[in-house]
């Protein structure tokens, strides 16, 4: 009797392991590859055949010292590891009264005020996203950076502003979320502009 129960349990384990550990993952992967191949492969962005990033994960456009490179649009601050580290995805979990959060926001505010000469700074320029990996910024933050980027690149401010406006992604389904600008895609288009 015991042997029969053991053999039944072993057969069930083997069948379920094959079905749920092999067949089901292969089926889901196959459907993903057929229906949405770009998304299933990480939404990778290629320039001249070379992968430059993903449209789903932010990047840093800074120098070796961590300072913003003025010739590029800057991403939202990241709290993920050393910055945009997919293996360390998380927010800081600091509450609104946390002294470290307040100090970080004030530091970012001073840097942006110096760089862009304004005190009217959008919230996404000062605070990290919940995942720390957000590749998008608000149109307001992109517009704020446009004049400085144009000056650093020797381009017309109007051309860079027009580029920003053309890169604004509207709300999903017309009502979900807020309009955004993908920083990597904007910087790729900027590089093509000149």
Buried (B, 14 or more C-beta within 10 A) or exposed (E): EEEEEEEEEEEEEEEEEEEEEEEEEEEEEEEEEEEEEEEBEBBEBEEEEEEBBBBBBBBBBBEEEEEBBBBBBBBBBBBBBEBBBBEBBBBBEBEEEEEEBEEBBEEBBEBBEEBBEEEEBBEBBBBBBEBBBBBBBBBBBBBBBBBBBBEBBEBEEEBBBEBBEEBBBEEEEEEEEEEBBBBBBBBBBBEEBE
